[in-house]
């Protein structure tokens, strides 16, 4: 075997080892890529499920707000109530439907489940409790 054939044999052996190493690394990379994609899709499915659950909760809350005046234990008659939505759900003028006199004005916030007051709703409640309310007539 001459010098050129020895170099060629060594080169081919190293090339075969390099090719094998490259093939193994490629397979490992592809497996890791598939695992990562599966994790990503599983995470996206969970996120979508959570978004759907939250959306349903919001829709149920809005529906409950609309029918609340007709449910038992509502603090006044449905015909005394005006829907606002924000920053409180209802303003009620109790007594107005019976005798054309206002006995009391109520700010009513409807909550379902474990939902809590927002910071704005807390501010409105505090203003009412502190008596920071006034009647304004605006003429055009």
C-alpha positions in Angstrom: 0.0 0.0 0.0 1.5 3.3 -1.0 1.4 6.6 0.9 -1.6 7.9 -1.1 -3.7 4.8 -0.4 -2.9 5.1 3.4 -4.0 8.7 3.5 -7.1 7.8 1.5 -8.0 5.0 3.9 -7.5 7.2 7.0 -9.6 9.9 5.4 -12.4 7.5 4.5 -12.4 6.1 8.1 -12.6 9.6 9.6 -15.2 10.6 7.1 -17.4 7.6 8.0 -17.0 8.4 11.7 -17.9 12.0 11.0 -20.9 11.0 8.9 -22.1 8.7 11.6 -21.7 11.4 14.3 -23.5 13.9 12.1 -26.4 11.5 11.6 -26.7 10.7 15.3 -26.6 14.4 16.2 -29.3 15.1 13.5 -31.6 12.4 14.9 -31.1 13.8 18.5 -31.9 17.3 17.2 -35.0 16.2 15.4 -36.2 14.2 18.5 -35.7 17.3 20.7 -37.5 19.5 18.1 -40.5 17.1 18.1 -40.6 17.1 21.9 -40.4 20.8 22.1 -43.3 21.2 19.5 -45.4 18.7 21.5 -44.8 20.7 24.7 -45.7 23.9 22.9 -49.0 22.6 21.5 -49.9 21.1 24.9 -49.2 24.5 26.5 -51.2 26.3 23.9 -54.1 23.9 24.4 -54.1 24.7 28.2 -53.9 28.4 27.5 -56.9 28.2 25.1 -58.8 26.2 27.6 -58.2 28.8 30.3 -59.2 31.6 27.9 -62.5 29.8 27.1 -63.1 29.2 30.8 -62.6 32.9 31.6 -64.7 34.0 28.7 -67.6 31.7 29.9 -67.2 33.2 33.4 -67.5 36.7 32.1 -70.5 35.9 30.0 -72.2 34.2 32.9 -71.5 37.2 35.0 -73.0 39.5 32.4 -76.1 37.4 32.1 -76.5 37.2 35.8 -76.2 41.0 36.0 -79.1 41.4 33.5 -81.4 39.0 35.3 -80.4 39.9 38.9 -83.3 42.3 39.6 -85.7 39.5 39.0 -84.0 37.0 41.3 -85.0 36.4 44.9 -83.5 38.6 47.6 -82.6 41.5 45.2 -82.6 44.6 47.4 -85.5 46.4 45.6 -88.2 45.9 43.0 -87.1 45.4 39.4 -89.2 48.4 38.2 -87.2 50.7 40.6 -83.8 49.8 38.9 -81.8 51.4 36.1 -78.9 49.5 34.6 -75.6 51.4 34.3 -73.0 48.7 33.9 -70.0 50.7 34.8 -68.8 51.7 37.4 -71.7 50.1 39.2 -74.3 47.7 37.7 -77.5 49.4 38.9 -78.9 52.5 40.4 -82.2 51.9 42.2 -84.7 54.5 43.3 -86.7 52.5 45.9 -90.3 53.4 46.4 -90.6 55.2 43.1 -92.7 52.6 41.4 -95.2 52.4 44.3 -95.8 55.9 45.4 -93.9 58.3 43.1 -91.6 59.2 46.0 -88.0 58.1 46.4 -87.4 56.4 49.7 -83.8 55.6 49.1 -81.2 55.6 46.3 -79.1 52.5 46.0 -76.0 51.8 44.1 -76.0 48.0 43.4 -73.1 45.9 42.3 -73.8 42.3 41.3 -71.1 39.8 41.8 -71.1 36.0 41.1 -69.0 33.3 42.6 -65.8 34.5 44.3 -65.4 37.6 42.2 -64.2 40.7 44.1 -64.8 44.4 43.6 -62.5 46.2 41.2 -60.6 49.2 42.5 -63.1 51.6 40.8 -66.0 49.8 42.4 -64.3 50.1 45.8 -63.7 53.8 45.1 -67.4 54.3 44.3 -68.4 52.4 47.5 -66.1 54.5 49.6 -67.5 57.8 48.1 -71.0 56.6 48.9 -70.1 55.6 52.5 -68.3 58.9 53.0 -71.3 60.9 51.7 -69.4 62.4 48.8 -72.6 62.4 46.7 -74.4 65.4 45.2 -77.2 66.1 42.8 -76.3 68.2 39.8 -78.8 69.7 37.3 -77.2 70.3 33.9 -79.2 72.6 31.6 -78.5 73.1 28.0 
